[in-house]
């Protein structure tokens, strides 16, 4: 049961990394492709999206870690009886 949680954590971290890299590519690429758009507006929205994905990843990591600790605690209680 703990194995799939670790896999989900890795997927969340990879999601965060990919959004960050994609955001950096957008920041640099859009300036060359569309020089007439406001770069500050684009950067603002890319940062907002990357922050939301990062916050989701961190919160899910905390929740899954708490679940793992709860399962380990429950296993220890059951073994004492």
C-alpha positions as a Markdown table, in Angstrom:
| # | Residue | x | y | z |
|---|---|---|---|---|
| 1 | Unk | 0.0 | 0.0 | 0.0 |
| 2 | Unk | 2.9 | 2.4 | 0.7 |
| 3 | Unk | 4.4 | 1.6 | -2.7 |
| 4 | Unk | 1.7 | 3.3 | -4.7 |
| 5 | Unk | 1.9 | 6.4 | -2.4 |
| 6 | Unk | 5.5 | 6.8 | -3.2 |
| 7 | Unk | 4.8 | 6.4 | -6.9 |
| 8 | Unk | 2.1 | 9.1 | -6.7 |
| 9 | Unk | 4.6 | 11.4 | -4.9 |
| 10 | Unk | 7.1 | 10.9 | -7.6 |
| 11 | Unk | 4.5 | 11.7 | -10.3 |
| 12 | Unk | 3.5 | 14.9 | -8.4 |
| 13 | Unk | 7.2 | 16.0 | -8.2 |
| 14 | Unk | 7.7 | 15.2 | -11.9 |
| 15 | Unk | 4.6 | 17.2 | -12.7 |
| 16 | Unk | 6.0 | 20.2 | -10.8 |
| 17 | Unk | 9.3 | 20.0 | -12.6 |
| 18 | Unk | 7.7 | 19.7 | -16.0 |
| 19 | Unk | 5.4 | 22.7 | -15.4 |
| 20 | Unk | 8.4 | 24.7 | -14.2 |
| 21 | Unk | 10.5 | 23.8 | -17.3 |
| 22 | Unk | 7.5 | 24.4 | -19.6 |
| 23 | Unk | 6.9 | 27.8 | -18.0 |
| 24 | Unk | 10.5 | 28.8 | -18.5 |
| 25 | Unk | 10.3 | 27.8 | -22.2 |
| 26 | Unk | 7.1 | 29.8 | -22.6 |
| 27 | Unk | 8.7 | 32.9 | -21.0 |
| 28 | Unk | 11.7 | 32.8 | -23.3 |
| 29 | Unk | 9.8 | 31.5 | -26.4 |
| 30 | Unk | 6.8 | 33.8 | -26.5 |
| 31 | Unk | 9.1 | 36.8 | -26.5 |
| 32 | Unk | 10.5 | 35.7 | -29.8 |
| 33 | Unk | 7.4 | 34.4 | -31.4 |
| 34 | Unk | 5.0 | 37.2 | -30.3 |
| 35 | Unk | 7.0 | 40.3 | -29.7 |
| 36 | Unk | 3.9 | 42.5 | -29.5 |
| 37 | Unk | 2.3 | 40.9 | -26.4 |
| 38 | Unk | 3.0 | 42.2 | -22.9 |
| 39 | Unk | 5.7 | 40.0 | -21.5 |
| 40 | Unk | 4.9 | 41.0 | -17.9 |
| 41 | Unk | 1.4 | 39.7 | -18.2 |
| 42 | Unk | 2.6 | 36.4 | -19.6 |
| 43 | Unk | 5.2 | 36.0 | -16.9 |
| 44 | Unk | 2.6 | 36.8 | -14.2 |
| 45 | Unk | 0.3 | 34.0 | -15.4 |
| 46 | Unk | 3.0 | 31.5 | -15.9 |
| 47 | Unk | 4.2 | 32.1 | -12.3 |
| 48 | Unk | 0.7 | 31.8 | -11.0 |
| 49 | Unk | 0.1 | 28.4 | -12.8 |
| 50 | Unk | 3.5 | 27.0 | -11.7 |
| 51 | Unk | 2.9 | 28.1 | -8.1 |
| 52 | Unk | -0.5 | 26.4 | -8.0 |
| 53 | Unk | 1.0 | 23.1 | -9.4 |
| 54 | Unk | 3.9 | 23.4 | -6.9 |
| 55 | Unk | 1.5 | 24.0 | -4.0 |
| 56 | Unk | -0.6 | 21.0 | -5.0 |
| 57 | Unk | 2.5 | 18.8 | -5.1 |
| 58 | Unk | 3.7 | 19.9 | -1.7 |
| 59 | Unk | 0.2 | 19.6 | -0.1 |
| 60 | Unk | -0.3 | 16.1 | -1.5 |
| 61 | Unk | 3.2 | 15.1 | -0.2 |
| 62 | Unk | 2.2 | 16.2 | 3.3 |
| 63 | Unk | -1.1 | 14.4 | 3.1 |
| 64 | Unk | 0.5 | 11.2 | 1.9 |
| 65 | Unk | 3.2 | 11.4 | 4.5 |
| 66 | Unk | 0.6 | 11.7 | 7.2 |
| 67 | Unk | -1.3 | 8.7 | 5.8 |
| 68 | Unk | 1.9 | 6.6 | 5.8 |
| 69 | Unk | 2.7 | 7.7 | 9.4 |
| 70 | Unk | -0.9 | 6.8 | 10.4 |
| 71 | Unk | -0.7 | 3.4 | 8.8 |
| 72 | Unk | 2.6 | 2.7 | 10.5 |
| 73 | Unk | 1.1 | 3.8 | 13.8 |
| 74 | Unk | -1.9 | 1.6 | 13.3 |
| 75 | Unk | 0.3 | -1.4 | 12.6 |
| 76 | Unk | 2.3 | -0.8 | 15.7 |
| 77 | Unk | -0.8 | -0.6 | 17.9 |
| 78 | Unk | -2.2 | -3.8 | 16.4 |
| 79 | Unk | 1.0 | -5.7 | 17.2 |
| 80 | Unk | 1.0 | -4.9 | 20.9 |
| 81 | Unk | -2.2 | -6.8 | 21.6 |
